[in-house]
Amino acid sequence: MGKAVKQNKYSGSSNGNAQVAAEKHMQSVFKFNTDLGQHILKNPLIAQGIVDKANIKPSDIVLEVGPGTGNLTVRILEQARRVVAVEMDPRMGAELTKRVHGTPVEKKLEIMLGDFMKTELPYFDICISNTPYQISSPLVFKLINQPKPPRVSILMFQREFALRLIARPGDSLYCRLSANVQMWANVTHIMKVGKNNFRPPPQVESSVVRIEIKNPRPKVDYNEWDGLLRIVFVRKNRTIAAGFKSSSVLEILEKNYKTYLATMDSDAMMDDVKDKNTLEIVKQKIEQVLTDTSLGEKRAGKCDQNDFLKLLYAFHQVGIHFA
């Protein structure tokens, strides 16, 4: 361990020794719960690199998800005005409290115990997370849908998930997640992190990404956008038209169309569907849109944002909605 401490050029040997001592103590107290994603980042250089990429200002409030033993937390506290750490495991929360107790940064730390996905979050400028892999996707979309989203998020994910976030049309990993996230945010890959940089080592490699939510936000309803993508990406290598042939999809779109007609309250529209099979009308409108946009025979895995926006707009023009 002496060699590892010598490499810690960011926080000094005392902090490196404190990190080692904290991890040894934690392992003697209880076993890490890997079912909760408890893989503690032990490499101090990577920990500091993650914090550096956030470009934290002295006035920033930083939200950290899953602080664990605090190897990232103590570095964030050195730079931020305040840190709000959301921790699922009360044992981890207690150990983190002990770690900063009596230090100059103690008053800058607030620990919120509970499930991140069920927690009402306070205002924050930056999010940093060594993310429990099982909440990767929900975490990203919770951040995107915050009323006041963070300026930047520096997030550690399983390597394949991270690569899906940055995949482009035509890439093998391009999927609904790629198209959805890239609509609302700019995502860049920052660094690869090998499994041996964690204790205990996970079974997969990791990557760190930077997510910056677009400002201004695109003028598209999130639920409508996501609803369309759910349909076209059911089988991304099949034609877009194929996704609209499912009976369950048609049933939902028919219901939405009836709701749309009721809200429009137009006599002309109601006369247009009077004594007609609504489902057949919906099918005709779908066929019309797919033909007019020339997207029916394309595959979602090769379409970009402009293609999906064109499709969404055309469906709205004929009264078909996805939420």
N, C-alpha and C positions, 0 to 999 in steps of 0.2 A: 504493500500500500504506500510505502514511502515514495516510490517512483510516481505514483498517481498524484500525490499531494504536490510534488515538485512541479508537475506540469500545470497546476492550477494558477495561472498567471492573473486571473481575474479577481479573485477574492482573498487571496492570501492563504498561507498554510493553516492558520487558526480556523478559518471557515471550512477548509478541506478536512481537517481533523474532526471538526464538529459534525460534518456530514457523515464521515465514517463511523463515528461514535453513535450517532443517531440511528444509522442503519443496523449496526450490531445490536443496539439496545432493542430495536423493533423486532429483530429476528428472535431475540431471546424472550421477548414478551409474548409474541403470538406469530402465527404463520400467516404470510400474505395470502389474501383471498383472491386467487387468479380468476375466479368466477365473476368477481367484481372488477376485473381488469387491473388488479393491483400488481403492476410491473413497474418497479421504482427505477427511474432514470438515475444511474449511478455515476455517469461520466460527467465530471464538472465542466469540461470544455464545451460539451454539447449543451449542457444546461445553460451556460452563460451565452453561448451562441444563439440559442432560442430567444433568450431575453433581449439580447442585443438587436435581433431582427425586428423586435416590436417597436423600436425607436421611442421608448417611453419618455414622456415629458414629466418634469417635477410636479405638474398640476394634474396628472392623469390618475383616474381611478381604474384599477385593473381587476378584472374578474378572472380568477383562476378556477378551472374545473378539475377536480380530483387532485388536490395538492399532495396527497400522500405524506411522506416524511418531511416535505418542505424544501427539497433540493432546488426547485425552481422558485418557490415562494420567497426564500431569504434573499435571493438575488433581485427579485421584483421589488421587494420592500426597500431595497437600497436606492431605487430610482423613482418609484411612484409616490404619489401623495397618500394613497390608500390602496389596500388590497382586500378584495372580498373573495374568500376562498370557499367554494361549495364542495363539501365532502360528504359522501354517503356513509362512511364507516366512522362511528363515534370514537373508536379506538385511535384511528388516524388523527381525528380532530384533536383528541386529548394530547397526543404526542406532539403535534404541531404547536399547540398552545405552550407546552413545556419547552419546546425548542426556542421559542422567541421570548419566553418569560424573562424579565429582567434585562432585556436588551433595549437599545435606543429605539428600535422599530416596533416594539411590542404594541404600542397604541395605534399603529397604522394598520394592524391586521384585524379583520372581522371574519370569523368563521361561521358559515351557515351550514348546519347539519341537515342532510336530507337528500332526496333524489333530485338531481339537477333538472330533470324533465318536468317535475311537479313543483318546482320552486319558482315563486314569483321573484323575478330578478330586479334589483335596484338599478339605477343609472350606472353605466360604466363606459369608459372610453376605449378600452382595449380588452380583448379576451386572449388568454394564454392557457393552453390545455395539453397535458399528456393524456389524451382522451381514452377512457375505457372503450374498447373497440365495439362493444355491443350497443353503444349509444351514438356511434359516429354520425350516422345519417340524421337521426332526430336532433342531435346537437347542432349540426350545420343549419338545418331549417329553422330551429328555434332562434338562432342568432340572426338569420336573414329576416325573420318576421318580427324582430323586436321593434316596438314603436319608435325607439331611437337606437338604431343598430350601432354597434361599435365601429370606431374609425378603422380599426384593423384587428384581425384575429390571427394568431400564430398557433397552429394546431398540429399536434402529432397524431397520425393515424396509421393503421395497417397499410403497408406499401401499396397493395392493390387498390384499396379504397382511395388513397391519395391520387393514384394514377387515373382512376375513373373521374375524379374531380376535374382533372386538366385535359382529359382526352378530347380529341377533336373529331368532327364527322369523318367517317371512314376508318378510324382507328378501331382495333378489335375491342378495346375497353369502353368505347363511346356508348353511352346508355342514357336512360331517362335521367339518372342522377347528374350526368355531365351537362345535358341540355338545360336541366332545371336550374342548377346552381349557377351556370354561366350566364343565365338570363339576368340574374340579380346581383352577381358579384364577379370581380376579376380575381382569378385564382392562379397563383404561381407556386412552383415547387422550389423549396428552399434547400433542403438537405436530406440525404439518406441517413438512417440510423440503424446500425446492425443490432441484432437481437442480444449480442453479448454486452451491450451497453446498459442492460437492465438487470435488476435483481428482483425476483427470479427471471431468467430469460424467457420471453414469450416464444411461441412456436413459429412466429412469422417475423419478417423484416418490417421496419417502420420507415415512414417519411414524414417530414415536416412541411406544411404548406402555409402560405400567406393568403388570407382571404380579405379582400377590400370590397365592401358592399357599394354598389354604384350609387352615386349621388349627382343628379337627382335620380330617384327610383323610376324605373321604366313604368310608363302609364298603362300597365296591363294588370288585370285582376289575377292575383296569385292562384286562387282556386280554379279559375277558368283555364289558366295556362297549365297548371298541374293536371287538371282533368283531361285536357287534350293529350298531353304527353303520356298519361297512363294508358290511353287507348292505342296510340300509334306505336308505343314501345313494348306492347305485350309480347310481340315477336319482332324484334328490331330488324331481322333479316327477311321478314315477309313484307309484302307490299302494304302500304298504308291502307289501301282499300280493304284488305283482308281483316284489319282490326275492327272495321265497322260492320262486319257481318255477324258478329257474335250476338246471340239473342239477348244476353244480359246487357250488353252495350246499347243495343237498340231500345230495350225497355227503359233504360235510364234516360236516353235522349228523347224518347217519346214523352216521358213524364215531364222532363224539362221544357219541352216544346209546349205542352199543355199549360204549364205554369206561365210561360212566356206569353201565350195568347191571352190568358186571364189578366195578366198585368197590362197588356196593351189595350184591352177593352175596345177593340176596333171592330165595328160592325162589318166592314169590308173583309177583314181577316176571318172573322167568325163565319161569314157567309162562304168564304173560300173553303173552309173545312167542314161545313155543315153537311151532314149525311155522308161524310167520307170517312174512310178508315185512316185514323191519325197515324198509325204505324206506317202505312203505305206512303203517306205524305212525307213522313220523316225520311223514309228510304229514298224517295225521289229527290229530296233536297240534298241528301248526302251524296247521291250519285251526281247531281248537278254540280256541287261544290268540287268534288274530286276531279270532274271532267274540266270544269272552267279553270281550275288552278293548275291542271296538268300534273298533280302530285299523287294521284291515285295509284300509279304504278311504281312510284319511287319507294325506297325503303328508308325507314326512320333513321337507321344507322348511318345513312349517308346525307341526311338533311341537316341544315344549319338553322340558326335562330330565325333568319329571314323567311325560310320556307315554312316554319311552324307559325310564325306571325301572320303570314299570308293566308295560311289555312284557317287560323283562328278568326281572322277578320272576315273571310268569306263565309264561314259558318254563321257568324253573328249577323251578316247581311240578310240571311234567309231565316233567321229566328232560331237557329240551333245553338244551344248553350251547354256548357260542360260542368256547371256548378249551380 
